[in-house]
Amino acid sequence: MTLVFERIQTDGIAELSYLVGDDSEGVAAVFDPRPDVDCYLQLAREKQASLLLLPF
């Protein structure tokens, strides 16, 4: 297993979100997402991972 860990900063504000996953399983999750999810989808494609949707 290789850990995927990407920090995403929203321009103009001090908000951070994180994409964390396992590249051997091809899965990832986003913590503290912003409303515009295109950047997360692009990162997941680059890492060849599927995003997991976790209910609250």
mmCIF file of the N, C-alpha and C atoms, coordinates in Angstrom:
data_MODEL
# 
_entry.id   MODEL 
# 
loop_
_atom_site.group_PDB 
_atom_site.id 
_atom_site.type_symbol 
_atom_site.label_atom_id 
_atom_site.label_alt_id 
_atom_site.label_comp_id 
_atom_site.label_asym_id 
_atom_site.label_entity_id 
_atom_site.label_seq_id 
_atom_site.pdbx_PDB_ins_code 
_atom_site.Cartn_x 
_atom_site.Cartn_y 
_atom_site.Cartn_z 
_atom_site.occupancy 
_atom_site.B_iso_or_equiv 
_atom_site.pdbx_formal_charge 
_atom_site.auth_seq_id 
_atom_site.auth_comp_id 
_atom_site.auth_asym_id 
_atom_site.auth_atom_id 
_atom_site.pdbx_PDB_model_num 
ATOM 1   N N  . MET A 1 1  ? 0.835   -1.179 0.000   1.00 0.00 ? 1  MET A N  1 
ATOM 2   C CA . MET A 1 1  ? 0.000   0.000  0.000   1.00 0.00 ? 1  MET A CA 1 
ATOM 3   C C  . MET A 1 1  ? 0.876   1.236  0.000   1.00 0.00 ? 1  MET A C  1 
ATOM 4   N N  . THR A 1 2  ? 0.527   2.178  -0.839  1.00 0.00 ? 2  THR A N  1 
ATOM 5   C CA . THR A 1 2  ? 1.175   3.474  -0.835  1.00 0.00 ? 2  THR A CA 1 
ATOM 6   C C  . THR A 1 2  ? 0.124   4.519  -0.507  1.00 0.00 ? 2  THR A C  1 
ATOM 7   N N  . LEU A 1 3  ? 0.400   5.310  0.498   1.00 0.00 ? 3  LEU A N  1 
ATOM 8   C CA . LEU A 1 3  ? -0.523  6.337  0.938   1.00 0.00 ? 3  LEU A CA 1 
ATOM 9   C C  . LEU A 1 3  ? -0.582  7.471  -0.074  1.00 0.00 ? 3  LEU A C  1 
ATOM 10  N N  . VAL A 1 4  ? -1.778  7.865  -0.437  1.00 0.00 ? 4  VAL A N  1 
ATOM 11  C CA . VAL A 1 4  ? -2.001  9.066  -1.236  1.00 0.00 ? 4  VAL A CA 1 
ATOM 12  C C  . VAL A 1 4  ? -2.446  10.141 -0.257  1.00 0.00 ? 4  VAL A C  1 
ATOM 13  N N  . PHE A 1 5  ? -1.721  11.252 -0.225  1.00 0.00 ? 5  PHE A N  1 
ATOM 14  C CA . PHE A 1 5  ? -2.070  12.346 0.676   1.00 0.00 ? 5  PHE A CA 1 
ATOM 15  C C  . PHE A 1 5  ? -1.819  13.654 -0.052  1.00 0.00 ? 5  PHE A C  1 
ATOM 16  N N  . GLU A 1 6  ? -2.875  14.357 -0.368  1.00 0.00 ? 6  GLU A N  1 
ATOM 17  C CA . GLU A 1 6  ? -2.770  15.633 -1.073  1.00 0.00 ? 6  GLU A CA 1 
ATOM 18  C C  . GLU A 1 6  ? -3.487  16.707 -0.265  1.00 0.00 ? 6  GLU A C  1 
ATOM 19  N N  . ARG A 1 7  ? -2.833  17.813 -0.064  1.00 0.00 ? 7  ARG A N  1 
ATOM 20  C CA . ARG A 1 7  ? -3.432  18.967 0.615   1.00 0.00 ? 7  ARG A CA 1 
ATOM 21  C C  . ARG A 1 7  ? -3.898  19.947 -0.454  1.00 0.00 ? 7  ARG A C  1 
ATOM 22  N N  . ILE A 1 8  ? -5.137  20.405 -0.349  1.00 0.00 ? 8  ILE A N  1 
ATOM 23  C CA . ILE A 1 8  ? -5.705  21.333 -1.324  1.00 0.00 ? 8  ILE A CA 1 
ATOM 24  C C  . ILE A 1 8  ? -6.088  22.604 -0.580  1.00 0.00 ? 8  ILE A C  1 
ATOM 25  N N  . GLN A 1 9  ? -5.527  23.741 -1.012  1.00 0.00 ? 9  GLN A N  1 
ATOM 26  C CA . GLN A 1 9  ? -5.850  25.018 -0.390  1.00 0.00 ? 9  GLN A CA 1 
ATOM 27  C C  . GLN A 1 9  ? -6.762  25.802 -1.314  1.00 0.00 ? 9  GLN A C  1 
ATOM 28  N N  . THR A 1 10 ? -7.814  26.372 -0.745  1.00 0.00 ? 10 THR A N  1 
ATOM 29  C CA . THR A 1 10 ? -8.722  27.216 -1.499  1.00 0.00 ? 10 THR A CA 1 
ATOM 30  C C  . THR A 1 10 ? -8.114  28.599 -1.599  1.00 0.00 ? 10 THR A C  1 
ATOM 31  N N  . ASP A 1 11 ? -7.937  29.099 -2.824  1.00 0.00 ? 11 ASP A N  1 
ATOM 32  C CA . ASP A 1 11 ? -7.340  30.417 -3.031  1.00 0.00 ? 11 ASP A CA 1 
ATOM 33  C C  . ASP A 1 11 ? -8.184  31.507 -2.386  1.00 0.00 ? 11 ASP A C  1 
ATOM 34  N N  . GLY A 1 12 ? -7.509  32.461 -1.763  1.00 0.00 ? 12 GLY A N  1 
ATOM 35  C CA . GLY A 1 12 ? -8.179  33.615 -1.197  1.00 0.00 ? 12 GLY A CA 1 
ATOM 36  C C  . GLY A 1 12 ? -8.645  33.459 0.235   1.00 0.00 ? 12 GLY A C  1 
ATOM 37  N N  . ILE A 1 13 ? -8.714  32.229 0.730   1.00 0.00 ? 13 ILE A N  1 
ATOM 38  C CA . ILE A 1 13 ? -9.099  32.008 2.129   1.00 0.00 ? 13 ILE A CA 1 
ATOM 39  C C  . ILE A 1 13 ? -8.201  30.933 2.727   1.00 0.00 ? 13 ILE A C  1 
ATOM 40  N N  . ALA A 1 14 ? -8.168  30.883 4.026   1.00 0.00 ? 14 ALA A N  1 
ATOM 41  C CA . ALA A 1 14 ? -7.297  29.921 4.709   1.00 0.00 ? 14 ALA A CA 1 
ATOM 42  C C  . ALA A 1 14 ? -8.047  28.615 4.965   1.00 0.00 ? 14 ALA A C  1 
ATOM 43  N N  . GLU A 1 15 ? -8.568  28.019 3.915   1.00 0.00 ? 15 GLU A N  1 
ATOM 44  C CA . GLU A 1 15 ? -9.290  26.755 4.043   1.00 0.00 ? 15 GLU A CA 1 
ATOM 45  C C  . GLU A 1 15 ? -8.485  25.646 3.380   1.00 0.00 ? 15 GLU A C  1 
ATOM 46  N N  . LEU A 1 16 ? -8.316  24.551 4.097   1.00 0.00 ? 16 LEU A N  1 
ATOM 47  C CA . LEU A 1 16 ? -7.605  23.399 3.562   1.00 0.00 ? 16 LEU A CA 1 
ATOM 48  C C  . LEU A 1 16 ? -8.538  22.199 3.518   1.00 0.00 ? 16 LEU A C  1 
ATOM 49  N N  . SER A 1 17 ? -8.376  21.396 2.489   1.00 0.00 ? 17 SER A N  1 
ATOM 50  C CA . SER A 1 17 ? -9.045  20.102 2.435   1.00 0.00 ? 17 SER A CA 1 
ATOM 51  C C  . SER A 1 17 ? -7.983  19.085 2.048   1.00 0.00 ? 17 SER A C  1 
ATOM 52  N N  . TYR A 1 18 ? -8.312  17.812 2.226   1.00 0.00 ? 18 TYR A N  1 
ATOM 53  C CA . TYR A 1 18 ? -7.323  16.756 2.023   1.00 0.00 ? 18 TYR A CA 1 
ATOM 54  C C  . TYR A 1 18 ? -7.915  15.601 1.241   1.00 0.00 ? 18 TYR A C  1 
ATOM 55  N N  . LEU A 1 19 ? -7.145  15.091 0.306   1.00 0.00 ? 19 LEU A N  1 
ATOM 56  C CA . LEU A 1 19 ? -7.478  13.858 -0.399  1.00 0.00 ? 19 LEU A CA 1 
ATOM 57  C C  . LEU A 1 19 ? -6.538  12.797 0.153   1.00 0.00 ? 19 LEU A C  1 
ATOM 58  N N  . VAL A 1 20 ? -7.098  11.751 0.739   1.00 0.00 ? 20 VAL A N  1 
ATOM 59  C CA . VAL A 1 20 ? -6.315  10.685 1.371   1.00 0.00 ? 20 VAL A CA 1 
ATOM 60  C C  . VAL A 1 20 ? -6.787  9.361  0.798   1.00 0.00 ? 20 VAL A C  1 
ATOM 61  N N  . GLY A 1 21 ? -5.850  8.510  0.417   1.00 0.00 ? 21 GLY A N  1 
ATOM 62  C CA . GLY A 1 21 ? -6.267  7.238  -0.143  1.00 0.00 ? 21 GLY A CA 1 
ATOM 63  C C  . GLY A 1 21 ? -5.171  6.205  -0.178  1.00 0.00 ? 21 GLY A C  1 
ATOM 64  N N  . ASP A 1 22 ? -5.480  5.100  -0.820  1.00 0.00 ? 22 ASP A N  1 
ATOM 65  C CA . ASP A 1 22 ? -4.597  3.950  -0.969  1.00 0.00 ? 22 ASP A CA 1 
ATOM 66  C C  . ASP A 1 22 ? -4.494  3.664  -2.465  1.00 0.00 ? 22 ASP A C  1 
ATOM 67  N N  . ASP A 1 23 ? -3.323  3.911  -3.037  1.00 0.00 ? 23 ASP A N  1 
ATOM 68  C CA . ASP A 1 23 ? -3.223  3.737  -4.490  1.00 0.00 ? 23 ASP A CA 1 
ATOM 69  C C  . ASP A 1 23 ? -3.235  2.274  -4.918  1.00 0.00 ? 23 ASP A C  1 
ATOM 70  N N  . SER A 1 24 ? -2.857  1.355  -4.041  1.00 0.00 ? 24 SER A N  1 
ATOM 71  C CA . SER A 1 24 ? -2.910  -0.059 -4.432  1.00 0.00 ? 24 SER A CA 1 
ATOM 72  C C  . SER A 1 24 ? -4.353  -0.555 -4.530  1.00 0.00 ? 24 SER A C  1 
ATOM 73  N N  . GLU A 1 25 ? -5.267  0.029  -3.744  1.00 0.00 ? 25 GLU A N  1 
ATOM 74  C CA . GLU A 1 25 ? -6.689  -0.314 -3.813  1.00 0.00 ? 25 GLU A CA 1 
ATOM 75  C C  . GLU A 1 25 ? -7.438  0.587  -4.784  1.00 0.00 ? 25 GLU A C  1 
ATOM 76  N N  . GLY A 1 26 ? -6.841  1.734  -5.132  1.00 0.00 ? 26 GLY A N  1 
ATOM 77  C CA . GLY A 1 26 ? -7.485  2.664  -6.058  1.00 0.00 ? 26 GLY A CA 1 
ATOM 78  C C  . GLY A 1 26 ? -8.668  3.395  -5.458  1.00 0.00 ? 26 GLY A C  1 
ATOM 79  N N  . VAL A 1 27 ? -8.587  3.709  -4.169  1.00 0.00 ? 27 VAL A N  1 
ATOM 80  C CA . VAL A 1 27 ? -9.672  4.426  -3.493  1.00 0.00 ? 27 VAL A CA 1 
ATOM 81  C C  . VAL A 1 27 ? -9.108  5.632  -2.745  1.00 0.00 ? 27 VAL A C  1 
ATOM 82  N N  . ALA A 1 28 ? -9.955  6.652  -2.586  1.00 0.00 ? 28 ALA A N  1 
ATOM 83  C CA . ALA A 1 28 ? -9.564  7.851  -1.858  1.00 0.00 ? 28 ALA A CA 1 
ATOM 84  C C  . ALA A 1 28 ? -10.809 8.498  -1.267  1.00 0.00 ? 28 ALA A C  1 
ATOM 85  N N  . ALA A 1 29 ? -10.594 9.322  -0.263  1.00 0.00 ? 29 ALA A N  1 
ATOM 86  C CA . ALA A 1 29 ? -11.669 10.086 0.356   1.00 0.00 ? 29 ALA A CA 1 
ATOM 87  C C  . ALA A 1 29 ? -11.199 11.526 0.509   1.00 0.00 ? 29 ALA A C  1 
ATOM 88  N N  . VAL A 1 30 ? -12.147 12.441 0.531   1.00 0.00 ? 30 VAL A N  1 
ATOM 89  C CA . VAL A 1 30 ? -11.840 13.858 0.706   1.00 0.00 ? 30 VAL A CA 1 
ATOM 90  C C  . VAL A 1 30 ? -12.366 14.300 2.065   1.00 0.00 ? 30 VAL A C  1 
ATOM 91  N N  . PHE A 1 31 ? -11.514 14.984 2.803   1.00 0.00 ? 31 PHE A N  1 
ATOM 92  C CA . PHE A 1 31 ? -11.889 15.527 4.104   1.00 0.00 ? 31 PHE A CA 1 
ATOM 93  C C  . PHE A 1 31 ? -11.981 17.044 3.996   1.00 0.00 ? 31 PHE A C  1 
ATOM 94  N N  . ASP A 1 32 ? -13.022 17.595 4.575   1.00 0.00 ? 32 ASP A N  1 
ATOM 95  C CA . ASP A 1 32 ? -13.286 19.037 4.554   1.00 0.00 ? 32 ASP A CA 1 
ATOM 96  C C  . ASP A 1 32 ? -13.389 19.581 3.132   1.00 0.00 ? 32 ASP A C  1 
ATOM 97  N N  . PRO A 1 33 ? -14.234 19.003 2.297   1.00 0.00 ? 33 PRO A N  1 
ATOM 98  C CA . PRO A 1 33 ? -14.315 19.464 0.901   1.00 0.00 ? 33 PRO A CA 1 
ATOM 99  C C  . PRO A 1 33 ? -14.968 20.835 0.784   1.00 0.00 ? 33 PRO A C  1 
ATOM 100 N N  . ARG A 1 34 ? -14.577 21.537 -0.260  1.00 0.00 ? 34 ARG A N  1 
ATOM 101 C CA . ARG A 1 34 ? -15.250 22.791 -0.599  1.00 0.00 ? 34 ARG A CA 1 
ATOM 102 C C  . ARG A 1 34 ? -16.393 22.470 -1.556  1.00 0.00 ? 34 ARG A C  1 
ATOM 103 N N  . PRO A 1 35 ? -17.319 23.397 -1.774  1.00 0.00 ? 35 PRO A N  1 
ATOM 104 C CA . PRO A 1 35 ? -18.475 23.105 -2.635  1.00 0.00 ? 35 PRO A CA 1 
ATOM 105 C C  . PRO A 1 35 ? -18.113 22.751 -4.080  1.00 0.00 ? 35 PRO A C  1 
ATOM 106 N N  . ASP A 1 36 ? -17.066 23.375 -4.623  1.00 0.00 ? 36 ASP A N  1 
ATOM 107 C CA . ASP A 1 36 ? -16.642 23.093 -5.993  1.00 0.00 ? 36 ASP A CA 1 
ATOM 108 C C  . ASP A 1 36 ? -15.745 21.849 -5.967  1.00 0.00 ? 36 ASP A C  1 
ATOM 109 N N  . VAL A 1 37 ? -16.246 20.726 -6.472  1.00 0.00 ? 37 VAL A N  1 
ATOM 110 C CA . VAL A 1 37 ? -15.537 19.448 -6.332  1.00 0.00 ? 37 VAL A CA 1 
ATOM 111 C C  . VAL A 1 37 ? -14.664 19.084 -7.527  1.00 0.00 ? 37 VAL A C  1 
ATOM 112 N N  . ASP A 1 38 ? -14.598 19.934 -8.532  1.00 0.00 ? 38 ASP A N  1 
ATOM 113 C CA . ASP A 1 38 ? -13.831 19.604 -9.741  1.00 0.00 ? 38 ASP A CA 1 
ATOM 114 C C  . ASP A 1 38 ? -12.362 19.308 -9.445  1.00 0.00 ? 38 ASP A C  1 
ATOM 115 N N  . CYS A 1 39 ? -11.748 20.032 -8.514  1.00 0.00 ? 39 CYS A N  1 
ATOM 116 C CA . CYS A 1 39 ? -10.329 19.794 -8.212  1.00 0.00 ? 39 CYS A CA 1 
ATOM 117 C C  . CYS A 1 39 ? -10.121 18.407 -7.616  1.00 0.00 ? 39 CYS A C  1 
ATOM 118 N N  . TYR A 1 40 ? -11.083 17.923 -6.820  1.00 0.00 ? 40 TYR A N  1 
ATOM 119 C CA . TYR A 1 40 ? -10.971 16.595 -6.219  1.00 0.00 ? 40 TYR A CA 1 
ATOM 120 C C  . TYR A 1 40 ? -11.142 15.503 -7.269  1.00 0.00 ? 40 TYR A C  1 
ATOM 121 N N  . LEU A 1 41 ? -12.070 15.726 -8.175  1.00 0.00 ? 41 LEU A N  1 
ATOM 122 C CA . LEU A 1 41 ? -12.272 14.757 -9.253  1.00 0.00 ? 41 LEU A CA 1 
ATOM 123 C C  . LEU A 1 41 ? -11.026 14.655 -10.131 1.00 0.00 ? 41 LEU A C  1 
ATOM 124 N N  . GLN A 1 42 ? -10.409 15.792 -10.427 1.00 0.00 ? 42 GLN A N  1 
ATOM 125 C CA . GLN A 1 42 ? -9.190  15.801 -11.243 1.00 0.00 ? 42 GLN A CA 1 
ATOM 126 C C  . GLN A 1 42 ? -8.054  15.080 -10.523 1.00 0.00 ? 42 GLN A C  1 
ATOM 127 N N  . LEU A 1 43 ? -7.863  15.358 -9.239  1.00 0.00 ? 43 LEU A N  1 
ATOM 128 C CA . LEU A 1 43 ? -6.812  14.677 -8.474  1.00 0.00 ? 43 LEU A CA 1 
ATOM 129 C C  . LEU A 1 43 ? -7.039  13.177 -8.416  1.00 0.00 ? 43 LEU A C  1 
ATOM 130 N N  . ALA A 1 44 ? -8.278  12.773 -8.219  1.00 0.00 ? 44 ALA A N  1 
ATOM 131 C CA . ALA A 1 44 ? -8.595  11.340 -8.172  1.00 0.00 ? 44 ALA A CA 1 
ATOM 132 C C  . ALA A 1 44 ? -8.263  10.689 -9.513  1.00 0.00 ? 44 ALA A C  1 
ATOM 133 N N  . ARG A 1 45 ? -8.589  11.358 -10.614 1.00 0.00 ? 45 ARG A N  1 
ATOM 134 C CA . ARG A 1 45 ? -8.233  10.816 -11.949 1.00 0.00 ? 45 ARG A CA 1 
ATOM 135 C C  . ARG A 1 45 ? -6.724  10.672 -12.084 1.00 0.00 ? 45 ARG A C  1 
ATOM 136 N N  . GLU A 1 46 ? -5.984  11.701 -11.656 1.00 0.00 ? 46 GLU A N  1 
ATOM 137 C CA . GLU A 1 46 ? -4.517  11.665 -11.750 1.00 0.00 ? 46 GLU A CA 1 
ATOM 138 C C  . GLU A 1 46 ? -3.935  10.523 -10.927 1.00 0.00 ? 46 GLU A C  1 
ATOM 139 N N  . LYS A 1 47 ? -4.536  10.239 -9.785  1.00 0.00 ? 47 LYS A N  1 
ATOM 140 C CA . LYS A 1 47 ? -4.057  9.170  -8.898  1.00 0.00 ? 47 LYS A CA 1 
ATOM 141 C C  . LYS A 1 47 ? -4.688  7.817  -9.233  1.00 0.00 ? 47 LYS A C  1 
ATOM 142 N N  . GLN A 1 48 ? -5.530  7.795  -10.271 1.00 0.00 ? 48 GLN A N  1 
ATOM 143 C CA . GLN A 1 48 ? -6.238  6.583  -10.697 1.00 0.00 ? 48 GLN A CA 1 
ATOM 144 C C  . GLN A 1 48 ? -6.991  5.957  -9.530  1.00 0.00 ? 48 GLN A C  1 
ATOM 145 N N  . ALA A 1 49 ? -7.745  6.810  -8.828  1.00 0.00 ? 49 ALA A N  1 
ATOM 146 C CA . ALA A 1 49 ? -8.498  6.366  -7.654  1.00 0.00 ? 49 ALA A CA 1 
ATOM 147 C C  . ALA A 1 49 ? -9.962  6.765  -7.789  1.00 0.00 ? 49 ALA A C  1 
ATOM 148 N N  . SER A 1 50 ? -10.818 5.966  -7.186  1.00 0.00 ? 50 SER A N  1 
ATOM 149 C CA . SER A 1 50 ? -12.235 6.295  -7.088  1.00 0.00 ? 50 SER A CA 1 
ATOM 150 C C  . SER A 1 50 ? -12.460 7.008  -5.767  1.00 0.00 ? 50 SER A C  1 
ATOM 151 N N  . LEU A 1 51 ? -13.317 8.019  -5.789  1.00 0.00 ? 51 LEU A N  1 
ATOM 152 C CA . LEU A 1 51 ? -13.634 8.727  -4.551  1.00 0.00 ? 51 LEU A CA 1 
ATOM 153 C C  . LEU A 1 51 ? -14.744 8.012  -3.813  1.00 0.00 ? 51 LEU A C  1 
ATOM 154 N N  . LEU A 1 52 ? -14.575 7.855  -2.529  1.00 0.00 ? 52 LEU A N  1 
ATOM 155 C CA . LEU A 1 52 ? -15.602 7.263  -1.683  1.00 0.00 ? 52 LEU A CA 1 
ATOM 156 C C  . LEU A 1 52 ? -16.473 8.380  -1.126  1.00 0.00 ? 52 LEU A C  1 
ATOM 157 N N  . LEU A 1 53 ? -17.772 8.177  -1.134  1.00 0.00 ? 53 LEU A N  1 
ATOM 158 C CA . LEU A 1 53 ? -18.700 9.126  -0.534  1.00 0.00 ? 53 LEU A CA 1 
ATOM 159 C C  . LEU A 1 53 ? -19.132 8.571  0.803   1.00 0.00 ? 53 LEU A C  1 
ATOM 160 N N  . LEU A 1 54 ? -18.848 9.306  1.854   1.00 0.00 ? 54 LEU A N  1 
ATOM 161 C CA . LEU A 1 54 ? -19.154 8.850  3.199   1.00 0.00 ? 54 LEU A CA 1 
ATOM 162 C C  . LEU A 1 54 ? -20.276 9.693  3.773   1.00 0.00 ? 54 LEU A C  1 
ATOM 163 N N  . PRO A 1 55 ? -21.353 9.083  4.224   1.00 0.00 ? 55 PRO A N  1 
ATOM 164 C CA . PRO A 1 55 ? -22.456 9.854  4.806   1.00 0.00 ? 55 PRO A CA 1 
ATOM 165 C C  . PRO A 1 55 ? -22.099 10.352 6.204   1.00 0.00 ? 55 PRO A C  1 
ATOM 166 N N  . PHE A 1 56 ? -22.708 11.438 6.574   1.00 0.00 ? 56 PHE A N  1 
ATOM 167 C CA . PHE A 1 56 ? -22.505 11.988 7.921   1.00 0.00 ? 56 PHE A CA 1 
ATOM 168 C C  . PHE A 1 56 ? -23.613 11.540 8.820   1.00 0.00 ? 56 PHE A C  1 
# 
